[in-house]
């Protein structure tokens, strides 16, 4: 039983890692040609399914007034 649990964890981690590398490669190189996109995915380990998350659908319809871009200052980057 212990081996079965290890295999299922390794399989799920491998699937997530493979997709993360593919997404990072696409974002860094523009491999697929998708210019302006949001990568927000959800993994359901019970069924082994990777799909688009539902949250961006809700974000598009509701505008947040708590943190407006006009109230932000210049971008600062410091190496610690």
Biopython code that builds the backbone (N, CA, C, O; Angstrom):
import numpy as np
from Bio.PDB.StructureBuilder import StructureBuilder

atoms = [
    (1, "UNK", "N", (0.830, -1.199, 0.000)),
    (1, "UNK", "CA", (0.000, 0.000, 0.000)),
    (1, "UNK", "C", (0.865, 1.250, 0.000)),
    (1, "UNK", "O", (0.526, 2.241, -0.648)),
    (2, "UNK", "N", (1.986, 1.213, 0.724)),
    (2, "UNK", "CA", (2.867, 2.374, 0.815)),
    (2, "UNK", "C", (3.442, 2.735, -0.554)),
    (2, "UNK", "O", (3.539, 3.916, -0.890)),
    (3, "UNK", "N", (3.823, 1.734, -1.346)),
    (3, "UNK", "CA", (4.359, 1.988, -2.690)),
    (3, "UNK", "C", (3.303, 2.653, -3.574)),
    (3, "UNK", "O", (3.627, 3.556, -4.345)),
    (4, "UNK", "N", (2.069, 2.225, -3.473)),
    (4, "UNK", "CA", (0.995, 2.815, -4.263)),
    (4, "UNK", "C", (0.851, 4.300, -3.954)),
    (4, "UNK", "O", (0.673, 5.108, -4.865)),
    (5, "UNK", "N", (0.926, 4.666, -2.677)),
    (5, "UNK", "CA", (0.817, 6.080, -2.300)),
    (5, "UNK", "C", (1.977, 6.887, -2.858)),
    (5, "UNK", "O", (1.778, 8.015, -3.309)),
    (6, "UNK", "N", (3.178, 6.337, -2.838)),
    (6, "UNK", "CA", (4.325, 7.047, -3.390)),
    (6, "UNK", "C", (4.189, 7.238, -4.890)),
    (6, "UNK", "O", (4.517, 8.305, -5.408)),
    (7, "UNK", "N", (3.713, 6.227, -5.591)),
    (7, "UNK", "CA", (3.551, 6.337, -7.044)),
    (7, "UNK", "C", (2.530, 7.399, -7.392)),
    (7, "UNK", "O", (2.754, 8.173, -8.322)),
    (8, "UNK", "N", (1.418, 7.463, -6.679)),
    (8, "UNK", "CA", (0.409, 8.466, -6.989)),
    (8, "UNK", "C", (0.914, 9.868, -6.714)),
    (8, "UNK", "O", (0.576, 10.793, -7.454)),
    (9, "UNK", "N", (1.707, 10.053, -5.680)),
    (9, "UNK", "CA", (2.260, 11.376, -5.390)),
    (9, "UNK", "C", (3.271, 11.769, -6.463)),
    (9, "UNK", "O", (3.274, 12.907, -6.932)),
    (10, "UNK", "N", (4.123, 10.833, -6.846)),
    (10, "UNK", "CA", (5.125, 11.121, -7.869)),
    (10, "UNK", "C", (4.454, 11.432, -9.196)),
    (10, "UNK", "O", (4.882, 12.347, -9.898)),
    (11, "UNK", "N", (3.426, 10.701, -9.552)),
    (11, "UNK", "CA", (2.725, 10.935, -10.809)),
    (11, "UNK", "C", (2.113, 12.340, -10.838)),
    (11, "UNK", "O", (2.251, 13.059, -11.827)),
    (12, "UNK", "N", (1.445, 12.725, -9.760)),
    (12, "UNK", "CA", (0.814, 14.046, -9.707)),
    (12, "UNK", "C", (1.864, 15.148, -9.724)),
    (12, "UNK", "O", (1.686, 16.151, -10.415)),
    (13, "UNK", "N", (2.947, 14.985, -8.984)),
    (13, "UNK", "CA", (4.005, 15.994, -8.980)),
    (13, "UNK", "C", (4.653, 16.098, -10.353)),
    (13, "UNK", "O", (4.989, 17.197, -10.794)),
    (14, "UNK", "N", (4.831, 14.984, -11.025)),
    (14, "UNK", "CA", (5.404, 15.007, -12.369)),
    (14, "UNK", "C", (4.515, 15.735, -13.354)),
    (14, "UNK", "O", (5.002, 16.483, -14.201)),
    (15, "UNK", "N", (3.213, 15.520, -13.247)),
    (15, "UNK", "CA", (2.267, 16.200, -14.133)),
    (15, "UNK", "C", (2.297, 17.714, -13.902)),
    (15, "UNK", "O", (2.328, 18.494, -14.854)),
    (16, "UNK", "N", (2.287, 18.113, -12.642)),
    (16, "UNK", "CA", (2.322, 19.541, -12.331)),
    (16, "UNK", "C", (3.646, 20.177, -12.755)),
    (16, "UNK", "O", (3.659, 21.277, -13.307)),
    (17, "UNK", "N", (4.752, 19.491, -12.501)),
    (17, "UNK", "CA", (6.063, 20.034, -12.868)),
    (17, "UNK", "C", (6.203, 20.159, -14.377)),
    (17, "UNK", "O", (6.734, 21.155, -14.870)),
    (18, "UNK", "N", (5.740, 19.176, -15.105)),
    (18, "UNK", "CA", (5.820, 19.219, -16.562)),
    (18, "UNK", "C", (5.019, 20.388, -17.126)),
    (18, "UNK", "O", (5.486, 21.088, -18.024)),
    (19, "UNK", "N", (3.827, 20.596, -16.607)),
    (19, "UNK", "CA", (3.011, 21.717, -17.066)),
    (19, "UNK", "C", (3.621, 23.051, -16.668)),
    (19, "UNK", "O", (3.563, 24.011, -17.437)),
    (20, "UNK", "N", (4.201, 23.124, -15.483)),
    (20, "UNK", "CA", (4.832, 24.375, -15.036)),
    (20, "UNK", "C", (6.008, 24.736, -15.938)),
    (20, "UNK", "O", (6.183, 25.905, -16.284)),
    (21, "UNK", "N", (6.806, 23.759, -16.319)),
    (21, "UNK", "CA", (7.937, 24.017, -17.218)),
    (21, "UNK", "C", (7.432, 24.469, -18.582)),
    (21, "UNK", "O", (7.983, 25.403, -19.166)),
    (22, "UNK", "N", (6.397, 23.823, -19.094)),
    (22, "UNK", "CA", (5.828, 24.212, -20.379)),
    (22, "UNK", "C", (5.273, 25.623, -20.364)),
    (22, "UNK", "O", (5.474, 26.376, -21.316)),
    (23, "UNK", "N", (4.581, 25.989, -19.304)),
    (23, "UNK", "CA", (4.022, 27.345, -19.189)),
    (23, "UNK", "C", (5.129, 28.376, -19.060)),
    (23, "UNK", "O", (5.076, 29.424, -19.702)),
    (24, "UNK", "N", (6.140, 28.088, -18.231)),
    (24, "UNK", "CA", (7.258, 29.021, -18.064)),
    (24, "UNK", "C", (8.003, 29.211, -19.386)),
    (24, "UNK", "O", (8.356, 30.335, -19.741)),
    (25, "UNK", "N", (8.239, 28.130, -20.107)),
    (25, "UNK", "CA", (8.923, 28.219, -21.393)),
    (25, "UNK", "C", (8.127, 29.067, -22.372)),
    (25, "UNK", "O", (8.694, 29.881, -23.099)),
    (26, "UNK", "N", (6.810, 28.876, -22.391)),
    (26, "UNK", "CA", (5.954, 29.661, -23.284)),
    (26, "UNK", "C", (5.952, 31.132, -22.898)),
    (26, "UNK", "O", (6.027, 31.997, -23.771)),
    (27, "UNK", "N", (5.867, 31.428, -21.613)),
    (27, "UNK", "CA", (5.847, 32.829, -21.173)),
    (27, "UNK", "C", (7.175, 33.532, -21.466)),
    (27, "UNK", "O", (7.190, 34.714, -21.807)),
    (28, "UNK", "N", (8.287, 32.805, -21.335)),
    (28, "UNK", "CA", (9.598, 33.403, -21.548)),
    (28, "UNK", "C", (9.972, 33.533, -23.027)),
    (28, "UNK", "O", (10.665, 34.475, -23.412)),
    (29, "UNK", "N", (9.519, 32.600, -23.845)),
    (29, "UNK", "CA", (9.942, 32.602, -25.247)),
    (29, "UNK", "C", (8.847, 32.979, -26.230)),
    (29, "UNK", "O", (9.144, 33.311, -27.378)),
    (30, "UNK", "N", (7.592, 32.937, -25.812)),
    (30, "UNK", "CA", (6.488, 33.225, -26.732)),
    (30, "UNK", "C", (6.276, 32.106, -27.736)),
    (30, "UNK", "O", (5.855, 32.359, -28.865)),
    (31, "UNK", "N", (6.560, 30.878, -27.341)),
    (31, "UNK", "CA", (6.548, 29.720, -28.214)),
    (31, "UNK", "C", (5.195, 29.509, -28.905)),
    (31, "UNK", "O", (5.165, 29.209, -30.098)),
    (32, "UNK", "N", (4.085, 29.658, -28.191)),
    (32, "UNK", "CA", (2.772, 29.391, -28.784)),
    (32, "UNK", "C", (2.189, 30.592, -29.509)),
    (32, "UNK", "O", (1.211, 30.451, -30.243)),
    (33, "UNK", "N", (2.767, 31.767, -29.319)),
    (33, "UNK", "CA", (2.262, 32.958, -29.985)),
    (33, "UNK", "C", (1.141, 33.659, -29.247)),
    (33, "UNK", "O", (0.638, 34.673, -29.731)),
    (34, "UNK", "N", (0.728, 33.151, -28.081)),
    (34, "UNK", "CA", (-0.286, 33.829, -27.272)),
    (34, "UNK", "C", (0.371, 35.017, -26.578)),
    (34, "UNK", "O", (1.220, 34.841, -25.704)),
    (35, "UNK", "N", (-0.019, 36.208, -26.964)),
    (35, "UNK", "CA", (0.642, 37.409, -26.452)),
    (35, "UNK", "C", (0.109, 37.854, -25.090)),
    (35, "UNK", "O", (0.878, 38.015, -24.143)),
    (36, "UNK", "N", (-1.182, 38.047, -24.995)),
    (36, "UNK", "CA", (-1.771, 38.631, -23.792)),
    (36, "UNK", "C", (-2.711, 37.613, -23.159)),
    (36, "UNK", "O", (-3.871, 37.499, -23.554)),
    (37, "UNK", "N", (-2.207, 36.877, -22.179)),
    (37, "UNK", "CA", (-3.049, 35.856, -21.579)),
    (37, "UNK", "C", (-2.764, 35.719, -20.100)),
    (37, "UNK", "O", (-1.688, 36.079, -19.622)),
    (38, "UNK", "N", (-3.722, 35.204, -19.398)),
    (38, "UNK", "CA", (-3.608, 34.938, -17.973)),
    (38, "UNK", "C", (-3.494, 33.427, -17.785)),
    (38, "UNK", "O", (-4.338, 32.673, -18.270)),
    (39, "UNK", "N", (-2.466, 32.995, -17.091)),
    (39, "UNK", "CA", (-2.296, 31.568, -16.810)),
    (39, "UNK", "C", (-2.728, 31.336, -15.367)),
    (39, "UNK", "O", (-2.005, 31.672, -14.429)),
    (40, "UNK", "N", (-3.897, 30.769, -15.204)),
    (40, "UNK", "CA", (-4.448, 30.490, -13.879)),
    (40, "UNK", "C", (-5.162, 29.146, -13.997)),
    (40, "UNK", "O", (-6.298, 29.076, -14.467)),
    (41, "UNK", "N", (-4.491, 28.090, -13.569)),
    (41, "UNK", "CA", (-5.031, 26.755, -13.753)),
    (41, "UNK", "C", (-5.275, 26.082, -12.401)),
    (41, "UNK", "O", (-4.723, 26.491, -11.379)),
    (42, "UNK", "N", (-6.097, 25.062, -12.416)),
    (42, "UNK", "CA", (-6.420, 24.304, -11.209)),
    (42, "UNK", "C", (-6.191, 22.820, -11.485)),
    (42, "UNK", "O", (-6.503, 22.324, -12.568)),
    (43, "UNK", "N", (-5.647, 22.126, -10.502)),
    (43, "UNK", "CA", (-5.405, 20.692, -10.612)),
    (43, "UNK", "C", (-6.281, 19.968, -9.613)),
    (43, "UNK", "O", (-6.233, 20.245, -8.415)),
    (44, "UNK", "N", (-7.078, 19.044, -10.109)),
    (44, "UNK", "CA", (-7.906, 18.201, -9.252)),
    (44, "UNK", "C", (-7.221, 16.846, -9.151)),
    (44, "UNK", "O", (-7.301, 16.031, -10.070)),
    (45, "UNK", "N", (-6.549, 16.610, -8.034)),
    (45, "UNK", "CA", (-5.806, 15.376, -7.848)),
    (45, "UNK", "C", (-6.669, 14.144, -7.726)),
    (45, "UNK", "O", (-6.183, 13.032, -7.933)),
    (46, "UNK", "N", (-7.925, 14.307, -7.399)),
    (46, "UNK", "CA", (-8.815, 13.155, -7.269)),
    (46, "UNK", "C", (-9.133, 12.515, -8.619)),
    (46, "UNK", "O", (-9.312, 11.301, -8.712)),
    (47, "UNK", "N", (-9.200, 13.336, -9.654)),
    (47, "UNK", "CA", (-9.485, 12.799, -10.989)),
    (47, "UNK", "C", (-8.305, 12.976, -11.940)),
    (47, "UNK", "O", (-8.366, 12.519, -13.082)),
    (48, "UNK", "N", (-7.247, 13.622, -11.499)),
    (48, "UNK", "CA", (-6.070, 13.828, -12.347)),
    (48, "UNK", "C", (-6.331, 14.774, -13.485)),
    (48, "UNK", "O", (-5.902, 14.528, -14.612)),
    (49, "UNK", "N", (-7.034, 15.859, -13.205)),
    (49, "UNK", "CA", (-7.440, 16.784, -14.259)),
    (49, "UNK", "C", (-6.833, 18.163, -14.022)),
    (49, "UNK", "O", (-6.875, 18.689, -12.910)),
    (50, "UNK", "N", (-6.280, 18.727, -15.059)),
    (50, "UNK", "CA", (-5.731, 20.074, -15.037)),
    (50, "UNK", "C", (-6.572, 20.921, -15.976)),
    (50, "UNK", "O", (-6.674, 20.612, -17.164)),
    (51, "UNK", "N", (-7.178, 21.991, -15.457)),
    (51, "UNK", "CA", (-8.068, 22.806, -16.283)),
    (51, "UNK", "C", (-7.980, 24.264, -15.860)),
    (51, "UNK", "O", (-7.370, 24.582, -14.839)),
    (52, "UNK", "N", (-8.585, 25.147, -16.640)),
    (52, "UNK", "CA", (-8.623, 26.567, -16.303)),
    (52, "UNK", "C", (-9.402, 26.770, -15.011)),
    (52, "UNK", "O", (-10.439, 26.142, -14.795)),
    (53, "UNK", "N", (-8.896, 27.650, -14.156)),
    (53, "UNK", "CA", (-9.555, 27.930, -12.886)),
    (53, "UNK", "C", (-10.760, 28.828, -13.128)),
    (53, "UNK", "O", (-10.781, 29.595, -14.091)),
    (54, "UNK", "N", (-11.743, 28.740, -12.275)),
    (54, "UNK", "CA", (-12.971, 29.520, -12.437)),
    (54, "UNK", "C", (-12.813, 30.980, -11.976)),
    (54, "UNK", "O", (-13.593, 31.843, -12.378)),
    (55, "UNK", "N", (-11.815, 31.252, -11.141)),
    (55, "UNK", "CA", (-11.677, 32.584, -10.561)),
    (55, "UNK", "C", (-11.522, 33.717, -11.582)),
    (55, "UNK", "O", (-12.134, 34.767, -11.383)),
    (56, "UNK", "N", (-10.741, 33.572, -12.663)),
    (56, "UNK", "CA", (-10.630, 34.679, -13.620)),
    (56, "UNK", "C", (-11.956, 35.101, -14.248)),
    (56, "UNK", "O", (-12.118, 36.264, -14.617)),
    (57, "UNK", "N", (-12.906, 34.173, -14.374)),
    (57, "UNK", "CA", (-14.224, 34.547, -14.898)),
    (57, "UNK", "C", (-14.910, 35.545, -13.975)),
    (57, "UNK", "O", (-15.589, 36.460, -14.443)),
    (58, "UNK", "N", (-14.740, 35.377, -12.686)),
    (58, "UNK", "CA", (-15.357, 36.284, -11.723)),
    (58, "UNK", "C", (-14.605, 37.606, -11.634)),
    (58, "UNK", "O", (-15.208, 38.650, -11.384)),
    (59, "UNK", "N", (-13.293, 37.567, -11.838)),
    (59, "UNK", "CA", (-12.504, 38.797, -11.781)),
    (59, "UNK", "C", (-12.829, 39.731, -12.937)),
    (59, "UNK", "O", (-12.802, 40.952, -12.775)),
    (60, "UNK", "N", (-13.132, 39.171, -14.095)),
    (60, "UNK", "CA", (-13.410, 40.001, -15.268)),
    (60, "UNK", "C", (-14.700, 40.802, -15.111)),
    (60, "UNK", "O", (-14.820, 41.896, -15.663)),
    (61, "UNK", "N", (-15.657, 40.271, -14.368)),
    (61, "UNK", "CA", (-16.947, 40.947, -14.247)),
    (61, "UNK", "C", (-16.994, 41.951, -13.094)),
    (61, "UNK", "O", (-17.861, 42.825, -13.079)),
    (62, "UNK", "N", (-16.089, 41.843, -12.143)),
    (62, "UNK", "CA", (-16.101, 42.735, -10.983)),
    (62, "UNK", "C", (-14.817, 43.552, -10.935)),
    (62, "UNK", "O", (-13.718, 42.997, -10.932)),
    (63, "UNK", "N", (-14.959, 44.847, -10.897)),
    (63, "UNK", "CA", (-13.799, 45.723, -10.786)),
    (63, "UNK", "C", (-13.517, 46.001, -9.314)),
    (63, "UNK", "O", (-14.423, 46.326, -8.547)),
    (64, "UNK", "N", (-12.270, 45.872, -8.935)),
    (64, "UNK", "CA", (-11.884, 46.107, -7.551)),
    (64, "UNK", "C", (-11.503, 47.574, -7.372)),
    (64, "UNK", "O", (-10.628, 48.077, -8.077)),
    (65, "UNK", "N", (-12.143, 48.253, -6.448)),
    (65, "UNK", "CA", (-11.848, 49.661, -6.180)),
    (65, "UNK", "C", (-10.937, 49.844, -4.976)),
    (65, "UNK", "O", (-10.641, 50.976, -4.595)),
    (66, "UNK", "N", (-10.490, 48.753, -4.372)),
    (66, "UNK", "CA", (-9.651, 48.852, -3.185)),
    (66, "UNK", "C", (-8.228, 49.293, -3.517)),
    (66, "UNK", "O", (-7.640, 50.085, -2.781)),
    (67, "UNK", "N", (-7.679, 48.798, -4.597)),
    (67, "UNK", "CA", (-6.294, 49.084, -4.953)),
    (67, "UNK", "C", (-6.232, 49.620, -6.376)),
    (67, "UNK", "O", (-5.952, 48.882, -7.320)),
    (68, "UNK", "N", (-6.494, 50.892, -6.513)),
    (68, "UNK", "CA", (-6.491, 51.504, -7.835)),
    (68, "UNK", "C", (-5.067, 51.827, -8.264)),
    (68, "UNK", "O", (-4.229, 52.211, -7.448)),
    (69, "UNK", "N", (-4.808, 51.666, -9.560)),
    (69, "UNK", "CA", (-3.470, 51.864, -10.087)),
    (69, "UNK", "C", (-3.025, 53.328, -9.955)),
    (69, "UNK", "O", (-1.828, 53.593, -9.842)),
    (70, "UNK", "N", (-3.951, 54.265, -9.966)),
    (70, "UNK", "CA", (-3.586, 55.685, -9.855)),
    (70, "UNK", "C", (-3.046, 56.030, -8.465)),
    (70, "UNK", "O", (-2.366, 57.042, -8.300)),
    (71, "UNK", "N", (-3.343, 55.196, -7.467)),
    (71, "UNK", "CA", (-2.865, 55.441, -6.112)),
    (71, "UNK", "C", (-1.516, 54.775, -5.819)),
    (71, "UNK", "O", (-0.993, 54.892, -4.711)),
    (72, "UNK", "N", (-0.965, 54.089, -6.798)),
    (72, "UNK", "CA", (0.323, 53.417, -6.571)),
    (72, "UNK", "C", (1.472, 54.329, -6.988)),
    (72, "UNK", "O", (1.312, 55.217, -7.825)),
    (73, "UNK", "N", (2.614, 54.090, -6.395)),
    (73, "UNK", "CA", (3.792, 54.890, -6.703)),
    (73, "UNK", "C", (4.658, 54.211, -7.741)),
    (73, "UNK", "O", (4.246, 53.231, -8.362)),
    (74, "UNK", "N", (5.856, 54.733, -7.928)),
    (74, "UNK", "CA", (6.759, 54.128, -8.907)),
    (74, "UNK", "C", (7.234, 52.744, -8.437)),
    (74, "UNK", "O", (7.305, 52.466, -7.240)),
    (75, "UNK", "N", (7.550, 51.903, -9.396)),
    (75, "UNK", "CA", (8.023, 50.553, -9.091)),
    (75, "UNK", "C", (9.441, 50.635, -8.557)),
    (75, "UNK", "O", (10.294, 51.299, -9.147)),
    (76, "UNK", "N", (9.697, 49.959, -7.435)),
    (76, "UNK", "CA", (11.032, 49.931, -6.839)),
    (76, "UNK", "C", (11.482, 48.491, -6.737)),
    (76, "UNK", "O", (10.724, 47.623, -6.305)),
    (77, "UNK", "N", (12.709, 48.240, -7.133)),
    (77, "UNK", "CA", (13.271, 46.899, -7.062)),
    (77, "UNK", "C", (14.596, 46.962, -6.307)),
    (77, "UNK", "O", (15.490, 47.727, -6.671)),
    (78, "UNK", "N", (14.715, 46.167, -5.274)),
    (78, "UNK", "CA", (15.933, 46.145, -4.463)),
    (78, "UNK", "C", (16.397, 44.704, -4.313)),
    (78, "UNK", "O", (15.618, 43.820, -3.956)),
    (79, "UNK", "N", (17.674, 44.483, -4.589)),
    (79, "UNK", "CA", (18.238, 43.154, -4.374)),
    (79, "UNK", "C", (18.635, 43.047, -2.921)),
    (79, "UNK", "O", (19.399, 43.863, -2.406)),
    (80, "UNK", "N", (18.102, 42.023, -2.262)),
    (80, "UNK", "CA", (18.363, 41.843, -0.831)),
    (80, "UNK", "C", (19.498, 40.860, -0.647)),
    (80, "UNK", "O", (19.881, 40.565, 0.485)),
]
sb = StructureBuilder()
sb.init_structure("model")
sb.init_model(0)
sb.init_chain("A")
sb.init_seg("    ")
for serial, (resi, resn, name, xyz) in enumerate(atoms, 1):
    if name == "N":
        sb.init_residue(resn, " ", resi, " ")
    sb.init_atom(name, np.array(xyz, "f"), 0.0, 1.0, " ", f" {name:<3s}", serial, name[0])
structure = sb.get_structure()
